[in-house]
Each structure stands twice: as C-alpha cells, then as structure tokens.
Amino acid sequence: MNGSNKTSKIYMDGAATMPTDPDVIESMIACLNNKELFANPSSVHISGRDAMQKIEKARDQISKLINANKEDLIFTSGATESNNIAIIGSAKFRADHGQHLITMTTEHKAVSGPFDYLEKEGFEVTRLRPSSDGLLDIKKLKKAIREDTQLVSIMHINNEIGAIQNISEIASICNDQDVLFHCDAAQSVGKISLDLKELPIDLLSISAHKFYGPQGIGALFIREAHKVKLLPITHGGEQEMWVRPGTLPLHQIIGFGVAAKLAMTRMREDQLLMKDLSGYFFEKIRVLPDIFLNGPNKSRYPGIINIRAPRVNGESLLLLLEPLCVAQGSACNSKNSEPSLVLRELGLNDHEIQSSVRFSFTRNTTRDDVDFAVEKYISAVNQLRKNYPSNINE
Amino acid sequence: MNDFYKKKHDVYSSYLIELFARSDYSDAKDPITTNHYETFAGDIKDNSFIQIKCNADEKSIKKIRYRVIGCPYLMASLEWLCENLEDKYIDDIEKFTLIDLMEILKIPSEKRSIILLLEDAVNDIRLQLIKKTT
C-alpha cells in the first residue's frame, strides 16, 4: 500500500490519550440511557444503592487488573488528581515522620508540581537525575534515603521516552527503609502486568484514558487505605473514605471498569502488537541516516518511540507530518514553548530536544499506519534537511 | 494575570500554512548557484537560523532564495519576505517594512524575535547591495 495517499488522520499519540474502546463507549451510553440507574450513588434510596452497586462492580474490575484489594482503591478525576492526593496528602499527614521527600527530575508535571508546592510549604525535596537513557541508578536512590525521608515518588513508564523504571526494586528498598513509595503508573496500568499483592507499593496512580477508558476518571490505590492515612486536599463530603469528596460520576466509572476488564483480556495481545509495531517501525526507519532513539534500548515500553533527527526543527516537522498525529514531548506541556525537561535530563541540548518527535501506538495502530508514518517522516526530514543553511560553521 | 492566560495558543493561519507548504523561494527547490550576495542571521543552537542569498543588478534584486532551520512561522515568513523582495528596486528596500508581518501571518507575540531576525538579514543584504552599486 502506498501510505502517502492517505488523507484521513493517523493517530499515533496514544501516550497522550488512547482512543476510547467501543465496548467502553457502549457501556457508558447504556448507563446514561438507563433511567433506572439515574441517581447519585451516595443516595440511600434504591436507585442510589443500584448505582453504588455498579460503582463497586467497576472498583472490583479495576482492582483485579492490578491484583489489589478493592477496598484500597478510591476514584479520582485522573492521574493528576491521584498524584496530588498521594503526594501532598501523605506528606502532610506524615510530616512528623520527616520532612524529606524524594522524586526524579523526569517525572510528569502532575508529580513535579505537587513536590514544588510541598517545597514551598517547607518540605525538603531531593530530585534524582536519571542516567543518559532515562533510567534511575538504584544506588542513587539508596544513597538519597535519609532517616527523615518519608516519601519516594517515581513513575513506572515515562510518558515521553517509554523508559520503564525498576519499581519492584525501588518499592523493596523503600519498604525496607520504612519509607512510603508512590508510583505514577498512568502509562503502565492496563499495558503491562502489575501485581500489588506482590509489589510493596504504598500508593499508585491510575488513569482510565491511558488504557482505552474515558477521560476524566482515574483512581488511587492506597495500601491498607484504612491504615495509611492521607490528608484530603479537597473537602466537602464523605465519598471515597473522606479522601476524595465529590459525587462519583457513574457512567465514567462504569466505562473505567469495562476498560480494565478489557485490558486484562487483551493485555498479552496488545503487548505483542506493540512489540511488532515497534520492531517494524525501526526496521523501516533505519534507511534514514543520522537519527537517534531518545531513551533506553532495553527496559523501554515498545508503544512509545521518541526519536530525534538533527538539522530539523520539530515544530516544522510536526506540521509537515500532518495528517499524522504525533507529539513533541508531553501533551500536558504542549502550550509551553520551553523544551522538554525529560529530554534535557538525558543530556540533550535545545537543538536536539527541538528535533525530537514522539510516536506512540494504540491497539488500533496497524502496520499500514506505520508504513505511512515512516514514509511521511522520512520525506519530511529529508525536505527540511535539504533546505538547511549551507556553508556554516556549527 | 496568570502567564497562561497571557500566552496565545499557537494556531497556524491558513495563509501561513499555504506559505509554509509552498516554499517556492526555497534554495533547495530553485537554487542560486552563480555569484550572489548572502547573509546569515539567528542562532543554530536556538533552532532558528536563516541564510538568504540573492542575485542583483545595479537597480534591483533579480532572484532571492532562502535556507532555514526554524519553526513554521519563520519558514512562512521567509517565503513571504522573498516573494516581496524579488524584483524590488534596491533603493526601495530601505522603505520595505516587516511591521505588518506579525498581523499578516498571525505570529504570536512570543515569536516576535522572528521579525528582528528578518530585519537584520534584510538590512545586511541592503548594505551589501548599496556597497556594490556605489
């Protein structure tokens, strides 16, 4: 097939948001259409109790996906809110355990933001830098933990480069030192297997729309939620164990539950697809000289590929790549013209960061799509390089 | 006011996209190979660097082309600039203004430096042409 003939959009920005699965959409529409279910799930009348039953079913489906106790899961509006509640809520509640917190410089803004806030509130924050491949050197973490350290927060899969941190080892280290461990797993839940009965993770943030669920809904896993107390950061209701007050959005939670159930049944198939697409992408793109992969070769989620092409401006590249939908860095940072902090932490300069583009696949991506994307990318890079200034000393 | 609200979100105008896609005056498409005047402006490290080349006789610019690494605003601005400078009398270049380009291409205020960069380049080319004719 000649990919360049395509005129409709080709979506390769799954790390920003995944397309909602048709089964998820169907379940949400059915919920909204069902007059019997119209009620506030917190109401004590029969309709409210029916709605709450659906909520609990979804909670069960989501907890099974990560093999956790369903009592340890609270619903939030998404990973950003989960991260805020986990980091700020636990740090403030346990302030008497110590004022020292640890995170990484390559975290998503939804994690670095709460740490910046806590720093202004008087906490001391150590931000660990990754190696040049984006992975954390565990020795650095061990060295950074002090007697007054109370919380470590490190993401599982990096949203920009796909680096997979060794959270099993990180969690064990924290557990041994009696330090709480929070993990932003927005990019990993539903994509790679997580067993919270095995992993000693205390707090874990989940986002539904990163694994084909609806936007605007997420969850926070709080190990032994009744014991590990968090200070709520919003107030005004007793929902979700007082930690996250507010009316529970029934249709979104039902969709979230269906997405979790689908993820369990499709995980292996999805993983094989990502591996196949990634391998195919690299096989096709290697004809283009002078391009580089940002991030690790190993310990990388194959559905996220961040590549840079020197002598190319990324913004112009994105425009030339249309109707291909790809990204330059995090979508949550796209209104900010500052270069990606994650790529800077890998040691890249402004020019290298600017020339980088992220491709992220979804379960709807096909080899034909990859053909189109690669063909388009090669043509765009060649076009821009052809008009690069000549006879200059760099 | 919060910085977020001050910042205009980048939305390319249809005219900008037209110029960006056209690139009729790009040196890669229709190069200048014979003796020519040339100027460079910008900083390659900032990913914003231009090269302008032109052929001219005693009176006017006969052919003008550009090479560039930069954002779509810079690329479209160069296309517009060359289109407007080709065949222009050297004496008229001094009066040539880029002040309206921000509005014409809907260039956001944070990209204002593009205009300064082009002004530097045009001025340098003008000085080279004047020097040659005097």
HADDOCK unambig.tbl for C-alpha pairs under 7 A between the chains (distance, minus, plus):
assign (segid A and resid 312 and name CA) (segid B and resid 69 and name CA) 6.44 0.50 0.50
assign (segid A and resid 313 and name CA) (segid B and resid 47 and name CA) 6.37 0.50 0.50
assign (segid A and resid 313 and name CA) (segid B and resid 69 and name CA) 6.08 0.50 0.50
assign (segid A and resid 313 and name CA) (segid B and resid 70 and name CA) 5.44 0.50 0.50
assign (segid A and resid 313 and name CA) (segid B and resid 71 and name CA) 6.17 0.50 0.50
assign (segid A and resid 315 and name CA) (segid B and resid 71 and name CA) 5.49 0.50 0.50
assign (segid A and resid 315 and name CA) (segid B and resid 72 and name CA) 6.81 0.50 0.50
assign (segid A and resid 316 and name CA) (segid B and resid 71 and name CA) 5.08 0.50 0.50
assign (segid A and resid 316 and name CA) (segid B and resid 72 and name CA) 5.05 0.50 0.50
assign (segid A and resid 335 and name CA) (segid B and resid 9 and name CA) 6.47 0.50 0.50
assign (segid A and resid 350 and name CA) (segid B and resid 45 and name CA) 6.79 0.50 0.50
assign (segid A and resid 350 and name CA) (segid B and resid 46 and name CA) 6.62 0.50 0.50
assign (segid A and resid 351 and name CA) (segid B and resid 45 and name CA) 5.63 0.50 0.50
assign (segid A and resid 351 and name CA) (segid B and resid 46 and name CA) 6.26 0.50 0.50
assign (segid A and resid 351 and name CA) (segid B and resid 47 and name CA) 5.53 0.50 0.50
assign (segid A and resid 386 and name CA) (segid B and resid 28 and name CA) 5.97 0.50 0.50
assign (segid A and resid 387 and name CA) (segid B and resid 26 and name CA) 6.84 0.50 0.50
assign (segid A and resid 387 and name CA) (segid B and resid 27 and name CA) 6.57 0.50 0.50
assign (segid A and resid 387 and name CA) (segid B and resid 28 and name CA) 5.12 0.50 0.50
assign (segid A and resid 387 and name CA) (segid B and resid 67 and name CA) 5.05 0.50 0.50
assign (segid A and resid 387 and name CA) (segid B and resid 68 and name CA) 6.10 0.50 0.50
assign (segid A and resid 388 and name CA) (segid B and resid 67 and name CA) 5.55 0.50 0.50
assign (segid A and resid 388 and name CA) (segid B and resid 68 and name CA) 5.22 0.50 0.50
assign (segid A and resid 388 and name CA) (segid B and resid 69 and name CA) 5.73 0.50 0.50
assign (segid A and resid 389 and name CA) (segid B and resid 50 and name CA) 6.52 0.50 0.50
assign (segid A and resid 389 and name CA) (segid B and resid 51 and name CA) 5.70 0.50 0.50
assign (segid A and resid 389 and name CA) (segid B and resid 67 and name CA) 4.82 0.50 0.50
assign (segid A and resid 389 and name CA) (segid B and resid 68 and name CA) 5.47 0.50 0.50
